[in-house]
């Protein structure tokens, strides 16, 4: 045991929680959750991550770190027309789909065949709204927002993972000192609120399916890549299946989907944690302990966010997703063959288009796949002609 093990675990937990909690708050607001339901959401999802990380790390003896789906939360926050019971129903369906993915190998391979340009175009279309909204906060409260933006871009030069946390803490203190904060709530222990799910075609197709695809394409596959980059070769099926099962069990308490972490995992899987890769799994229990603490005080944390200036919450959410937007755009436009499909996917998703009460993320994915399919139909005869020419030459 080295001091670097618990330190890395607690840093990963604080960065993951503090840097993106604003997005969970925005997601809860989008589906009409009450403050009690929002607190239950935060508490249940923290419990889910603690259980998953502790169990999988101990079971595999690898640093298996889980997180809530930040792009998934952004997808929920960008949606409209859904109620909290419908959202819970969508979370249940998403968890079941993740369990099925872990158990059924061909389904995992099918998800892997979705063109990266289209999946990234959909993700970029989801998160770009938050980044734009963050820029718009300048006109709302320039004396608070501009210094925080400057701090974000300066800090990220040295430590990108802490830059959002600096904005959140610094902005909260600045708002408090300048009288922009309401009455601070008294500390309280969290409780869970049971929410009956409601299943509708619109919520399953427009929320659950895009949430599942975003979670798989932008979170689970990235999480597996981080583990493999540091020399670990876990079987993906059991990891995804466990996160799906725990997500389904905690969904009735408002918790959205959890998955393999990427950024938080990178803090816990490298040589800075421990020179021996076989010892790094011990970050898992400490990370789980941190999230149990967050779970215990989830209600107080949600109450604190409720009294902070709305412009600060919007800013933190947008800055937290800036890196995701940059990465998604890079992948979406990297391959020239898929560039048009990615652009169409991005445009339709960002438009907010809703048909049959089904949100734009689904229609963006459909539009991108259609463009890809048409391109392949056009190229098929050309490829066949080239193959015949090569055979005749030989």
Buried (B, 14 or more C-beta within 10 A) or exposed (E): EEEBBBBBBBBBBBBBBBBBBBBBBBBBEBBEBEBBBBBBBBBBBBBBBBBBBBBBBBBBBBBBBBBBBBBBBBBBBBBEBBBBBBBBBBBBBBBBBBBBBBBEEEBBEEBEEBBBBBBBBBBBBBBBBBBEBBEEBBEBBEEBBEBBBEBBEEBBEEEBBBBBBBBBEBBBEBBEEEEBBEEEBEEEEBEBBEBEBBBBEBBBBBBBBBBBBBBBBBBBBBBBEBBEEBEBEBEBBBBBBBBBBBBBBBBBBBBBBBBBBBBBBBBBBBEEBBEEBEBBBBBBBBBBBBBBBBBBBBBBBBBBBBBBBEBBBBBBBBBBBBBBBEBBBEBBBEBEEBBBBBBBBBBBBBEBBBEEBBBBBBBBBBBBBEBBEEBEEEEEEEEEEEEEEEEEEE
